[in-house]
Amino acid sequence: MENQINKLTILVIEDEKPLLEAVSISLEQSGFKVVKSRIADQALQYLKDVGIVDLIWLDHYLLGDDGIKLTQKLKQEEKFKNIPIFVVSNSEDPEKKKQYLDLGVIKYFTKSDSSLEKIIGEIKEHFKK
């Protein structure tokens, strides 16, 4: 399992710089490679330029498009539509959560109810499947 994780790249899209750094460090300490973005368009351009990542950690509130709009764009492109997405948001709005799940995201976490350790544990479990 650990060797598999060392080969996996996670794109973290989070507008809050301190949280972006904390998430990135925690994922790297868990053995993942991390690519960071604070802006939806920048993340999308990275994917178009560089290619596929193994998973996307996505905040709802972003600079530019929100997470729903970015998810819609990703799901419309053949190259990106199967990338697993974990949404980690401040929003507890059940309708927003439903929108994401309807778009095919794997998990939706509310920041206030989820620790970094719990979310990273869920990511590791996802890759065990």
C-alpha positions as CSV (number, residue, x, y, z in Angstrom):
1,M,0.0,0.0,0.0
2,E,2.7,2.5,1.0
3,N,4.6,2.0,-2.3
4,Q,1.4,2.6,-4.2
5,I,0.8,5.9,-2.3
6,N,4.3,7.1,-3.1
7,K,3.3,7.0,-6.8
8,L,0.0,8.9,-6.4
9,T,-0.5,12.6,-7.1
10,I,-3.2,14.7,-5.5
11,L,-4.3,18.1,-6.8
12,V,-5.3,20.3,-3.9
13,I,-7.5,23.2,-4.8
14,E,-8.1,25.4,-1.8
15,D,-8.3,29.2,-1.7
16,E,-7.2,29.7,1.9
17,K,-3.4,29.8,1.7
18,P,-2.7,28.5,5.3
19,L,-5.1,25.6,4.9
20,L,-3.7,24.9,1.4
21,E,-0.2,24.6,3.0
22,A,-1.4,22.5,6.0
23,V,-3.3,20.1,3.7
24,S,-0.3,19.8,1.3
25,I,2.1,19.1,4.2
26,S,-0.2,16.5,5.7
27,L,-0.6,14.7,2.4
28,E,3.1,14.8,1.6
29,Q,3.9,13.4,5.1
30,S,1.4,10.6,4.3
31,G,3.5,9.8,1.1
32,F,1.5,11.5,-1.6
33,K,2.9,13.8,-4.2
34,V,0.9,17.1,-4.1
35,V,0.2,19.8,-6.7
36,K,-1.4,23.0,-5.3
37,S,-3.8,25.6,-6.7
38,R,-5.8,28.4,-5.2
39,I,-7.7,29.2,-8.4
40,A,-10.1,27.0,-10.3
41,D,-8.9,28.2,-13.8
42,Q,-5.3,27.6,-12.7
43,A,-6.1,24.0,-11.6
44,L,-7.9,23.3,-14.9
45,Q,-5.0,24.7,-16.9
46,Y,-2.6,22.5,-14.9
47,L,-4.6,19.4,-15.8
48,K,-4.8,20.4,-19.5
49,D,-1.0,21.1,-19.6
50,V,0.3,18.3,-17.5
51,G,-2.3,15.6,-17.5
52,I,-4.1,13.4,-15.1
53,V,-3.7,13.4,-11.4
54,D,-4.9,10.5,-9.2
55,L,-7.3,12.5,-7.0
56,I,-8.6,16.0,-6.5
57,W,-9.1,17.6,-3.1
58,L,-11.5,20.4,-3.8
59,D,-12.8,23.3,-1.7
60,H,-16.2,24.7,-2.7
61,Y,-15.2,28.4,-2.2
62,L,-12.4,29.2,-4.7
63,L,-10.9,32.2,-6.4
64,G,-12.7,32.4,-9.7
65,D,-15.3,29.7,-10.3
66,D,-16.7,27.8,-7.3
67,G,-16.1,24.1,-6.9
68,I,-19.4,23.1,-8.5
69,K,-18.6,25.0,-11.7
70,L,-15.1,23.4,-11.8
71,T,-16.5,19.9,-11.1
72,Q,-19.0,20.4,-14.0
73,K,-16.1,21.4,-16.3
74,L,-14.1,18.4,-15.3
75,K,-16.9,16.0,-15.7
76,Q,-17.6,17.3,-19.2
77,E,-14.1,16.4,-20.4
78,E,-13.4,12.8,-21.3
79,K,-9.8,13.1,-20.0
80,F,-10.8,14.3,-16.6
81,K,-14.3,12.9,-15.9
82,N,-13.0,9.8,-14.0
83,I,-10.6,11.6,-11.6
84,P,-11.9,11.0,-8.1
85,I,-12.9,14.2,-6.3
86,F,-13.1,14.7,-2.6
87,V,-14.9,17.9,-1.7
88,V,-13.8,19.6,1.6
89,S,-16.0,22.6,2.2
90,N,-17.1,25.1,4.9
91,S,-20.6,24.7,3.5
92,E,-23.0,22.5,5.4
93,D,-25.8,23.2,2.8
94,P,-27.5,19.8,2.0
95,E,-28.5,21.1,-1.4
96,K,-24.9,21.9,-2.3
97,K,-23.7,18.5,-1.0
98,K,-26.4,16.9,-3.2
99,Q,-25.3,18.8,-6.2
100,Y,-21.7,17.6,-5.8
101,L,-22.8,14.0,-5.2
102,D,-25.1,14.1,-8.3
103,L,-22.1,15.3,-10.3
104,G,-20.2,12.2,-9.2
105,V,-17.8,13.3,-6.5
106,I,-16.6,10.5,-4.3
107,K,-16.9,12.2,-0.9
108,Y,-18.1,15.5,0.6
109,F,-16.6,16.6,3.9
110,T,-17.6,19.6,6.0
111,K,-14.4,21.2,7.3
112,S,-15.9,21.8,10.8
113,D,-16.8,18.1,11.2
114,S,-13.7,16.5,9.6
115,S,-10.1,16.4,10.6
116,L,-7.2,16.3,8.2
117,E,-6.3,12.8,9.5
118,K,-9.9,11.5,8.9
119,I,-10.0,12.8,5.3
120,I,-6.5,11.5,4.5
121,G,-7.6,8.2,6.0
122,E,-10.6,8.1,3.6
123,I,-8.3,9.0,0.7
124,K,-6.0,6.0,1.6
125,E,-9.1,3.8,1.9
126,H,-10.2,4.9,-1.6
127,F,-6.9,3.8,-3.1
128,K,-7.1,0.4,-1.4
129,K,-10.2,-0.5,-3.5
